Amino acid sequence: MAKVEMTVNGRSVAADVEDRTLLVEFLREGRNLTGTHVGCDTSQCGACVVHVDGKAVKSCTMLAAQASGSEVTTIEGLAGNGALHPMQEAFRDNHGLQCGFCTPGMIMSAVDMVNRLGPKLDEATIRSELEGNICRCTGYHNIVKSIAAGAKTMGKGMKKAAE
Amino acid sequence: MYETNYTRAKDAADAAKKSKAADDAAYLSGGMTLLPTMKQRLAAPSDLIDLTHIKGMNAITVSRKQVTIGATATHAEVATNAKLMKVCPSLSSLAAHIGDPHVRNRGTIGGSIANNDPAADYPSAMIALDATIVTNKRKLKAEKFFVGLFETALKEDEFVKEISFTAPKSGAYAKFPNPASRYAMAGVFVAHHGGTKAKPEIRVGITGASQDGVYRAKDMEKALAANFAPEALDGCTVDEGNMLSDIHGSAAYRANLVKVMAKRAVAAAG
């Protein structure tokens, strides 16, 4: 058994888990954070994307033990004070989801995209950066629109925070 | 996934010690191949020894043209390192096109070359850059390191610590990714190392296509030494007999693809 300790959405958690426990299993079954989804389970679809120490990773392809000592953010950790995160809001406004299964991973990837590349994202960049996220409903158009809009709003927030 | 024991190595000596003490250990870096393989129960190491917490083993140093990349540097780190981008943009660009952003945040250069997947990108660069692979036991040239499909010269308890090379005068990597998996169906790294006018030094590494994994294309190097231009490769033939053949492409298709990618790489290298 492995003793894992990490911060999940700002809360410290500690647990004894089997060494082979995947991070996504730990989050979903151990912490009841079922917003992070398991789609393909083969690190292709991106439904399981979470942030580990600020970087987007596929939590189906990482052991919980590997994340011990890290800060993990899941889709549940994005909204604050009863308000949706700007990226979540943008997905709602732009009809960026249909069944919603891929959405948590899409949004976590989108936020990571803005963190890395800034709030001005052109369509080609968004599409190529979505290489690791698969959606079977939307045909991606509205997801791309949502991300561009969400990024813009996040940019305004960044500017405000800087002032 | 079968049961396993996960431990973190403190330093290189500790890693080797832990590996020796275990029944059937595997070194774990980013885990982008090892963990999926374990999930499919195609691998079942008794122990996983995590190398990513060894201090400094992900360092990227560039001193003039001399480049050293620590084995646990992630693809994202290689892709975005400003100094490396300046002296060897071809390698930065290669790293920026491996897998997807999430995979690049975890996968490492050491893990990629130690796995030697026939469709991995890095091995072709290591051959074309004439890189030295430094393990916890020895140093060896890339050509000696890559042995065959998923096979390297690494012995038991041995792992890659870093790779080093001299940045080429110019170079480029061109790949044709499988439309679904995005793995290279043919990837060609061409590096112009300067040399003299009478004897220019060109190296060509090819991945994705051959049954024997990554290889060095000496005939292409010779043709390019005479004339460093895409059309110089017109006279080269790629042996179909050595090419992979599967539902994604026949041997003849891949042989042609190798040549097309080689030409694109030369054109991009300029």
Interface residues (C-beta under 8 A of the other chain):
Chain A: A2 E18 D19 R20 L22 D41 T42 S43 G46 V49 K55 A56 V57 K58 T61 M62 L63 A65 Q66 S109 D112 M113 R116 E129 E131 G132 N133
Chain B: M1 Y2 E3 T4 N5 Y6 L28 G31 M32 L35 P36 M38 K39 L48 D50 T52 A76 G99 D100 P101 H102 V103 N105 R106 R182
